[in-house]
Amino acid sequence: MVCALLQHLISDLIPLLSFPQWEQTEKKKVKKMPKKNNEPKDLSMEDEAWNSRVEDVETFLAHAGNQEFLSSTETIEDGVELIRMNIRRGNRNPAKRKTFWKQILDEGREWKREHGANVEMDWPTSQGKPSNLPAHVQQSTSDIYDLTYEAAIDYWNNNQIVQITAIRSGRNKEEGGQPYPDAVEYAKTRAFAMKQRFVKLFNDGRWDGNFSLEEGMTIALPPADENQEEGDEDDSSDA
């Protein structure tokens, strides 16, 4: 009789003793879910920004020196049509222009000479903030960079005096005054400095942005009150 009573009491106590542990386990399982942002992502683009980007792309597509490449394969022709289609879609639907612009970039990003494309004018844009320079200036400064790079490689390789005396700018606090390790590093520095010089000339209103080895360039004289000599700009962009 006593044993039966004890068993009955124990069976009544077990749920009471285990309840706090069950409650604690359940509490551990409960996690606060992060609040969802239900606001739709802004994919719109203002007319000025859209038209500026599209103008650069249209200039590339219409350039006479690019036509052979743009019609060279069915894949490239399909890419051109997709670009034109997304331009039309963006013209009609400003609310989704960022989406259309990304698709345009994805189609044309490899159409550059550095990627092996047989074009006279490189694809003008890339992911991120576009250049503020007009398309013809971007092309001119790109040509200046490429030609300066090739000339600098040749200059370094064929002149030991250059290999010994060409040193990094003193503005470089880590390597200033040290010689370049090879022709590539020397050429990259000289080409970049030359490109930046002509970007500045254009931004200062002294150069119209047109470049031709055959016809040369038209560059205005500096203002009378400009103190810095033109030659001093050569090392302004050295690495």
C-alpha positions in Angstrom: 0.0 0.0 0.0 2.8 2.4 1.0 4.8 1.5 -2.2 1.8 2.2 -4.4 1.3 5.6 -2.7 5.0 6.5 -3.2 4.9 5.5 -6.9 1.8 7.7 -7.3 3.4 10.7 -5.7 6.6 10.3 -7.8 4.6 10.1 -11.0 2.9 13.3 -10.1 6.1 15.1 -9.3 8.1 14.1 -12.4 6.2 16.5 -14.8 6.5 19.3 -12.3 10.3 18.8 -11.9 10.9 18.5 -15.7 8.7 21.5 -16.7 11.3 24.3 -16.1 13.8 22.4 -18.1 11.3 22.0 -21.0 10.4 25.6 -20.8 14.1 26.6 -20.9 14.7 24.4 -23.9 11.8 26.0 -25.7 13.0 29.5 -24.9 16.4 28.7 -26.5 14.7 27.7 -29.7 12.9 31.0 -30.0 14.9 33.5 -32.1 14.0 36.9 -33.1 13.7 37.1 -36.9 15.2 40.2 -38.5 12.8 42.7 -39.9 12.4 42.4 -43.6 12.8 45.5 -45.7 9.8 45.5 -47.9 10.7 48.7 -49.7 11.5 47.9 -53.4 15.0 48.6 -54.6 15.4 51.8 -56.6 16.3 50.8 -60.2 15.6 54.1 -61.8 18.0 56.5 -63.4 17.7 60.2 -64.3 17.5 61.2 -68.0 20.8 63.1 -67.8 22.7 60.1 -66.5 21.0 57.6 -68.8 21.5 59.7 -71.9 25.2 60.4 -71.1 25.9 56.7 -70.8 23.9 55.7 -73.9 25.5 58.4 -76.0 29.0 56.9 -75.3 27.7 53.4 -76.2 26.0 54.7 -79.4 29.3 56.4 -80.4 31.1 53.1 -80.0 28.5 51.2 -82.0 28.6 53.8 -84.8 32.3 54.2 -85.1 33.5 53.3 -88.6 36.6 51.5 -87.3 34.5 49.1 -85.2 32.1 47.8 -87.9 34.2 44.9 -89.0 34.4 43.6 -85.5 30.8 44.2 -84.6 29.7 42.1 -87.6 32.4 39.5 -87.3 30.4 36.7 -85.6 26.8 35.9 -84.9 27.5 36.0 -81.1 28.8 39.6 -81.4 25.9 40.6 -83.7 23.5 39.1 -81.1 25.3 41.2 -78.4 24.8 44.4 -80.4 21.1 43.7 -80.9 20.7 43.0 -77.1 22.5 46.3 -76.4 20.2 48.2 -78.7 17.1 46.4 -77.3 18.1 47.4 -73.7 18.7 51.0 -74.8 15.2 51.1 -76.3 13.7 49.5 -73.1 15.5 52.1 -71.0 14.3 54.9 -73.1 10.7 53.8 -72.5 11.0 52.7 -68.8 13.1 55.0 -66.6 12.1 53.0 -63.5 14.2 50.0 -64.5 17.1 51.7 -66.2 19.8 50.3 -63.8 18.8 46.8 -64.7 18.9 47.5 -68.4 22.3 49.3 -68.0 23.8 46.3 -66.3 22.7 44.1 -69.1 24.3 46.5 -71.6 27.6 46.5 -69.6 27.6 42.7 -69.5 27.4 42.4 -73.3 30.1 44.9 -74.2 32.7 44.8 -71.4 35.1 42.5 -73.3 35.0 44.6 -76.5 38.4 46.2 -75.8 41.7 45.8 -77.5 43.3 44.7 -74.3 40.9 41.7 -74.4 41.8 40.9 -78.0 38.9 42.7 -79.7 39.7 44.0 -83.1 38.2 47.5 -82.5 39.5 50.9 -83.3 37.6 52.5 -80.4 37.4 50.6 -77.2 34.1 49.9 -75.4 33.7 53.1 -73.4 32.2 52.1 -70.1 32.7 49.6 -67.2 31.0 48.7 -64.0 30.8 51.4 -61.5 30.9 55.2 -61.9 31.4 56.1 -65.6 34.0 58.6 -66.7 33.0 62.2 -67.0 35.1 62.6 -70.2 33.4 62.5 -73.6 33.8 59.3 -75.5 36.3 60.7 -78.0 38.5 62.0 -75.2 38.4 58.6 -73.5 39.5 57.0 -76.7 42.2 59.6 -77.4 43.7 59.2 -73.9 43.5 55.4 -74.2 45.4 55.6 -77.5 48.0 57.9 -75.9 48.4 55.5 -73.0 48.9 52.4 -75.3 51.3 54.2 -77.7 53.4 55.7 -74.9 53.5 52.3 -73.2 54.9 50.6 -76.3 57.4 53.4 -76.9 58.6 53.3 -73.2 59.1 49.5 -73.4 61.3 49.9 -76.4 63.1 52.9 -74.9 63.9 51.0 -71.7 65.0 47.8 -73.5 67.4 49.6 -75.9 69.0 52.2 -73.6 71.0 51.0 -70.6 71.3 54.6 -69.4 67.5 54.7 -68.9 67.6 51.5 -66.9 70.1 53.0 -64.6 68.9 56.6 -64.3 65.1 56.3 -64.5 63.9 56.5 -60.9 60.6 56.7 -59.2 59.2 60.1 -58.2 60.1 61.6 -54.8 56.4 61.9 -54.2 56.4 58.1 -53.6 57.4 57.9 -49.9 58.0 54.1 -50.1 60.0 53.8 -53.3 60.9 57.4 -54.2 64.4 57.7 -55.9 64.6 54.0 -56.5 65.1 52.6 -60.1 62.3 50.7 -61.8 62.7 46.9 -61.7 61.9 46.3 -65.3 60.6 47.7 -68.6 57.0 47.0 -67.8 56.9 49.0 -64.5 58.7 51.8 -66.2 56.4 51.9 -69.2 53.2 51.7 -67.0 54.3 54.7 -65.0 55.3 56.8 -68.0 52.1 55.9 -69.9 49.9 56.7 -67.0 51.6 60.0 -66.4 51.2 60.9 -70.1 47.5 60.0 -70.0 46.9 62.1 -66.9 48.7 65.1 -68.4 46.3 65.1 -71.4 43.2 64.6 -69.2 44.3 67.7 -67.3 44.9 69.6 -70.5 41.3 68.8 -71.6 39.8 69.6 -68.3 41.7 72.9 -68.3 40.2 73.7 -71.7 43.5 73.8 -73.5 43.0 70.6 -75.6 40.0 69.6 -77.7 40.5 65.9 -77.0 41.3 64.9 -80.6 44.4 62.8 -81.2 46.0 61.6 -84.4 49.6 60.5 -85.1 49.2 61.8 -88.7 47.5 65.1 -87.9 48.9 65.9 -84.5 47.0 67.7 -81.8 45.9 71.3 -81.1 46.9 72.5 -77.6 46.5 76.1 -76.4 49.2 77.9 -74.6 48.9 78.2 -70.8 47.4 81.3 -69.2 49.9 84.1 -68.6 49.5 83.8 -64.8 50.3 80.1 -64.7 53.5 79.7 -62.8 54.2 76.0 -63.2 56.2 75.1 -66.3 54.7 72.6 -68.6 57.7 70.3 -68.2 57.2 70.0 -64.5 54.0 67.9 -65.1 56.0 64.9 -66.4 56.5 63.4 -63.0 53.3 64.5 -61.4 51.7 61.0 -61.7 54.8 58.8 -61.2 54.1 55.8 -59.0 
